Structures are given as structure tokens and as C-alpha cells.
């Protein structure tokens, strides 16, 4: 087999654990064989520790982020000392694994890669350029300065869970106006929390959103000169900010945070492109679904669940572990109640790609990474600011959702369905068939 530092193809297991949302990815000869979030197996939301008994056999285990990063994070957070559950053969840096996850799954050869989150080993954001197969770091922001920690600190101060519920703050921001200048937070050690100035929660949310957008666009303008741009790190999930980027070809791997860097760790070791076919890489539910039956059920009941095929690797359900509903109905409160979420929270539409321009304008992706301006009046999938986080459903998307949408359009003339994750707030998404049956029984929602 040769040295573990060599280039001989082997089964490589990339792992990410100890921070939040632990995950693993198995790669062989450039093929992504499987990728999983541990939380969907342990049923502990954002579970940070892997379990050896769940991991597949591999020739080589590669770790996302170096041990000193794990030790440093525990120190600043006042956490008890704990070794990794899994000892990797090799460890790579936090941001280089983010960057390689983005590049290896993209179609770009040359590009810039901007990674922003809370904290890496000694930095909190980094930019890389990839030119001629060589990756070079061109900029870094050093801890305690941090764009991501500032957003998380405001998330906590508003009463939400940091490192998990920032997306709620992003949704709340649409109800407010940016009345507070949060620029000072960039140079503030935010990991222990902050005191908020007085103001309406929605205005505070709008203010921290405006702060992030300003920092994102400024850093792109300064450090990202190539027309091809990859965004990685947990902050790449801020679809509102992503939509403000102009004149760039953008790729965002559907799992850009630490969990996705389990794939990035393996990709960093190979230093080659991966055969990216899509995000359906998790547990397989091999059940037969009749799209006509699903459509009939939605027409009668308004909403149902779908648990079919391989689970999505990433935080967003894209049709294989989804709650789907009739967007023509006033059903937003009903679905929020099912999921036990705040009623102000928006829902996204999944639309047949060929109808996108008729119903929306603006940036769009297959993975709900941007917001688009709605040109229709299906209010259940339009946020208060007139936008939707659209999932473009292509013919080769790899999900049963495409077939369901085609049948839905044939029966109703509507080319979209409301699509949200098949879970309850604070709980992981449904993963296997047992989970699906339990969800159906517990919450009274039919799951196909």
C-alpha cells in the first residue's frame, strides 16, 4: 500500500468531532461512498462526539482541525479536558479542510475560497487562492477578532442557541431595521457573551445581519479577485448575505460548516477533485414511493412527510427527508406548529427548474443557498421581505422530490411545493425507517 503520506488510493475516512455537529465521510478512489452527521444516529442535536462502532472500515483516518485547536477551544470555553473519541492518523488545519471541501466538490479549477466562521486554530476567517492546482492562503483574521463569533454572541443575547440557531436570527432580521452599529464586536472577545444595547429584537437581528453582510462583501472586495468564488465555513449558510454578492460565479458546498469538513479532511489529503454527484450520501431508506399517492394525500391533507433514498449530508432537507406542503394554502402556521417552531419563521419552496424564471428572479441554487425575489402570491413560501430561499429541483437531482413535483404540477398547475426538514425544532432530522415511522406515530403526520 505504501506510506500513508503517499498518493496511493485507499479508503479514506475523514472525521470532524469535538466542536459541534460531528460527522464522518468515507472516500475511495475519488468516490464519496457515504457521509453522515452523528446527531442523526445518536438523536442528540449537534452531537459533537463520534462513536467508533458506527464508523466504517478505512485504511486511513484524517482529522478536520489540529489537536491544538481542540485543546484551545476547550480552554476558552471552560470545558473539561477530553481527548477525541477517534484518533486520526493525520490532522489538517481547520480552514484548509474547509477550503478543500469546497474546491474538491466544485467545478472550478482556479478560484478564490473565502472561509468564515467562529474560530479555527488561531484564526476566525481565512481566504485562499487556488491557481494551477496549488492552494495558497492569502488572508486570515486572527482570534479574538471574529465575524462569526460576533453573530453568535448576538444570537445568544437574543435568547437563541449559538452555533445552532443563527439562522433564526437571520429570519428575524427581515422584520426589523439595522439601527445599531455592531462594528465594534469585530474586535471584541465575544465567546463569553455580550450585553445588548436597548432595542427591538428584530432591529437587533437586522443590525447584526447588516454587520455580517458588510464584513462579507468587504472581504470579498479586498481578497477575492477571481471571477470564481467558493464560500465555506458555517457563515456560508447565510443565504441572505450570499445573495448580495455580485459579479461572481459562486459555489457553496451544501455542508459548508465543520461537519462538511469531514469530507474536506479527506479531500485535503488527496489534493484532487472528488466525484461530486450531490448531497444524498447518508443512510438509505429503500422504500418505493408512488408519487401519485403523495400528491393525492397533499391535496386532501395539505402536508405530509417524505423519507426515501439516502439522507442529505448537510443541514437542509432537499427532498429525501422533507416535510412538503401545498404552498397555495395558508399553511405556514400549520407547518410551524407541527415542527414546534416560532410562527415568524419562513419556509422555502422547491420548484421545478424550468419554471424558476416565471415565478422568481435573482440568484438561486439546488441547495437553498440564496434568496430570490418572488413574482407570485403563494404567501406560505414568501418571507415578510418578499423573498424565498428557493431550492431549484433539476431533472437529475437524485431525489424522489423531482417525480413528486412533476406529478404535482400535472395535477395542479403549480410547479412548487413548500419544503422543510423532517424534524421537530431542536431535534435531528429523521434518518432511518424507524425514525420515520416514529415521527408519523408521534406527530400524526403521514410519512411516505
N, C-alpha and C positions, 0 to 999 in steps of 0.2 A: 504493500500500500504506500510506503514511503513516509516521509516526515509529515507530521500534522500541520506543519507550516507550508507545505508544498501546495501544488495546484491539482493534484490527482483528485478526480471526482469521487465523492463519497457521500454517505448520508450525513448531512449536517443538521444539527438541532440548534436553532437559535432560541435563546431564552431571555426573558425580561422578568425580573422579580425584585421585591424589596422596596419598591416605591409605591405604586398603585396599579391596579389592573394588570396583574401578572399574566403572561402569555407565553406560548411556545409556537414555533414554526419549524416544520421539517422540510428540508430541501434535498433533492438528489439530482445531479446532472442538469441543473438549471430548472428543474420542475419543482413547483411548490406542491408538495404532497398533501400537507394539512397545516392548518393554523387555528389555534384555539385561545379563547380567553378562559382562564381558570375559574372565574366567577360563575360561569355557566355550568360548571361541573360541581363546584362547592356550594353554589347558591348563596355565596357571601358577596354582596355588591362590592365591586372594586377590590376584591381579594388580592393581596399583594404577594402571596406566597404560593409557589408551585408545589405539586405533590409528585413525588418520584413514581408512584405506582400508576400515574396517568400518562406518563411520558413514553413516547415510542422509542424503540431501539435506534441508536445512531452511532456512527463511527467517531463523531467529534461534536462536542458541545461548546457553543460560542455564546459568551455573555454580552448583553447590552449594558454598557457603562462599567467603569472600573471600580474595583473594591473600595478605593479611597473615597469615591463618590458616595457609595452606600454608607460608609462609616461617617463621612462628613454630614450627610443628610440626617442621620440618626442623632448626631451631636447637636445640630442646631435646632432640631425638633424636640430634644429632650427625650428621645425614645430609648428604651432599654437596648443593650447590646444584643445583637442576634446575627449569627452567620447566615449566609444564603442556605436555602434548603438544597439547592443544586449547585455543585461546584463545577464551573465551566473549565474546559482545557485552556481557553484563551478568552481574554476580555478586551473589548474595544471601547473607545470613548463614547459618551452619551450622545453627543451631537454628530459624530461621524457615523454612528449607526442610524440616526435619523436620516442623515443625508443619503446614505447608501440605500436605505429602504425606498426613498423617493426616486433616486436615479435608476435603480435596478428594475423598478416596475414601470418606468416611463418609456415613452418612445423617443425621448430626446437623447442625443449623443452629447453635444455641447450645450451647456446651460449654466445658470446660477441657481443655487439652492439656499433658501433662507429658512432657518430653523429658529422658532421662538417658543419657549415655554417658561416654566417657573425657574428651574435651576438644573444645571448639569454638574460636571465635576467641580469646576471653579468658575464656570460661566453660566449665563442665563439666556443667551441667544448667540447664534453663530451664522455666518454666511460662508458658503463655499462656491468655488467655480470649478466646473468640470470642462476641461478642454483636452481634446485628443486622448481621452481615456485616463487622464490624470486629474485627481481631485486635490484642490488646494484651498485651505482656509484663508479667507480674505478679510474677515472681521469677526470680532467677538465682543460681547458685553459681559463684563465680569460681575459676579455676585459681590456685594448685596444689591447692586443695581439690577433691576429686573422688571421687564414689561409684564410678564406672566404673573409674577407674584403680586404685583400691584392690582391686577384684575381679580386674582384670587382673594386678596385681602378685602377688597370691596364686596366681593361675593359673600365672604364670611360675615362682614359687618352688617350686611343686609339680611342676615339670618339664614343664608343658604350654605350648603356644604362645599367648602373649597376643594379644588381638584376634582370636582364631580359635577357641580350644578352651575358652573359659569354660563352654560347655555340658557339657563332660566333668566339670568341677568340680561343676557343678550336679547331675549324675547321681551323682557320687561322694558328695555330701553326704548322700544318703539312707542311706548305710551308717554314718554317724557321728553324734556328738552335738556341739552347739556348746559347746565347753569353753574357748574363747579369746574375749576381748573385743577385737574389731578396731576399735572406735570411733575409736581414735587414728589409724587410717590415713586418716580423712577429711581431716585437716589435715596429712598427710604428703605430701611430693613423691615420688610413687611411680613416676615414669616410668623411673627407672634401676633399679628393683627394690627388694626389701626382704629382710631376714633374718627367717625364720620362727621363732617360739618352738617348743620341742620339743613333739611330739605326733604322734599317728597321722595319716596323710594324710587319712583320711576324716573325722576330727574337725576338722582344719583346714578342709577343704572345707565341712563343716557350719557352722563358725563364720563363714566369710566369706559363706555363703548367709544366715545369720541376720542378719548385719550389713546386707546389701543389703535384705532384707525389712523390717527396722526403718526404714531410711532411706526406702524407697519409701512405706511406709504413713504415716510421719510427714509426709512432704512432701505426700501426698495430703490428709491431715487438715488441714494448715495452709493449703494454697494452692488446693485443688480443691474448691470448694463446690457446683458444678453437679452435677446428677444424671448428666449425660452426661460421660464421661471418655474422652479419647484418650491412649494411651500410645505414645510414639515414642522413637527412639534405639535403639542396639544393646541396651541393657539391657531393652527391652521384649520381648526374646526369652526372658527368664527366666520360663518358664511356671509354675514352682513358686511364685514370688513373686506373679505375676499372680493366681493362684488364691486368694490371701489377701485380696484386695480385696473389700470388702463394700458392698452398697447403692449400686452404680453401674452404669449402662449403659456397657459398655466396648467401644471399637473399637480394634483394633491392626491397622494396615495390614500385610499379610503380609510386607512387606520394610521393616521399620521403621528399619534402620540406614543407613549412609552410601550404600549402593547405591540404596536406595529413594528417597534424596533427589535422585537424578537426576530422578525424577518430581516430587519436591517443588519443585525449582528451576523447572520449567516451570509447575507449579501456582501457585507464588508469583507468577510474572509475570502469569498470567491473573487470579488472585484470584476464581476461580469454581469451582464443582463440576465434577468430571470424571465421565464416564460409566463408572463402575467396574463391570465385568462379572465380574471375577475375576482371578486371578494368572497365567493362562495367556497370556502375552504375548511369549514368546521364539520361538526357532527352531521351525519347523513340520516335523514328520515326518508326511507324508501317506501313511500306510500303513493298510491295512484289517486290523482285528483281529477274529477270531472269538472271542467271549467263551467259548463252549463249549470251544474248543480250549485256551484258557488255563486254564480250570477243570480240564479233564481232565489237563493237564500238572501242575498243582499237586497234584492228588490222587495222581498217580503219583510225583512227584519232590519234593514239599514246597515248592519255591521256584522262582520264575522272575522275569525282568525284564520291565518294560513300558516301551517308548519310543514314544509315539504322541501326535499332536497337538502343540500348542505348548508349549514348555518353561515351567516355572514361573518367575516373577520373584520371587525370594526364596530363602532358604537351605534351605527344606524342600520335599521332594518330596511332591506331593499327587495322585499317580496317573498323571501323564504321563511322569515319568522316575523310576520306582519299582522297587524290589525288593519283591515281595509273596510272602507265605508263609502256610502253614496254621497258624493260631495254636493249634490244638488239639494240635499236636505239640510235643515238647520240642526246638524248633528254634532257640532263641535262640543257642546256641553255634555252630551251623552257619552262621547268617547273619552273626554277628560274625566268624567265621573267613573267610567269603567276602570281607567288607569289610575284613579285617585290622585289626579294632578290638579294644580291650580287652574281655574277656569280661564284665566287670561292667556294660557299657553296656546300657541298656534299649532296647526297641523299642516303637513306637507302633502302636495298632490304627486302622484305618479302618473305620468302622461305618455301615451304612445308618441314616439319621437316625431312621426310625420305630421303631428298636429300642433307641435310646440309653437310655431310662429303665429298660428291662428289665435292662440289663447294667451301667449306670454311674449314679452320682449326682454332682452338683457341676457347676461351670462347664465349658463346652465351646464349641468354635468349629469352623468349617470348616477352620481353618488351623493346628491343633495349637498353640494359644496358652495353654492352661490344662492342668492335670492334674485328672483325675476319679478318684473312688474306685470301684474295681472291685467288682462284685457277682457275678462269675463266677470260674472257676478256670482260665482259659486262661493259664497262667503265662508263656508266651513273650512276652506283651504286657502283663505286670504287673510293675512295678518292685518292688524289695525293700520299699518302704514301702506297698505295696498300691494304688498309683495307676497311671494310664495317661495319656499325653499323647494324647488322642483326637482323631482327625480325623472330624468329622461329615460324612458324604457325602450331600448333598442331591440331589434328583431333577434339579435344574437346575445341577449343579455345573460342567458343561462338560468333564468328564473321562470317558474310557472306563472309569475305575475304577467308576463307578456301575453300568454294564452288567455288568461282571465280577462285582461284589458281588451283584447281583441273581441272576445265574446260579449263583454260589457258594452263596447261601442256598437256592436251589431244590434244589440237589444235596445239600447237607449239613445244612441246618437251622441253620447258623451264619451270623450276619449280619455277620461281620467278617473281615478279613484283616490280618495283620501288614504294615505298610507302612514302608519306609525308602528313603532316596535311592539311586539307581542310580549308585553310585560306590564307589571304594576309599578308605579313610582317607587324607587328605592330598591327594586328587585332586579336581578339579571333577566335578560331575555330568555324565553323558552328555548331549550337546546335540543332535547331528545323527545321521543314519542311519549314517554312517561310524563315529562313536563307538560306537554301539550294536552294530554288527557286530564291532568290535574288542573290546569288552567281552565279548561272547559267546565269541569265539575265545580270548581271553587267559585268562579266568577260568572257562571251562567252564560258564557259566550261560546257559540259554536265554533270549533276549530277544525278546519279541513286539513 
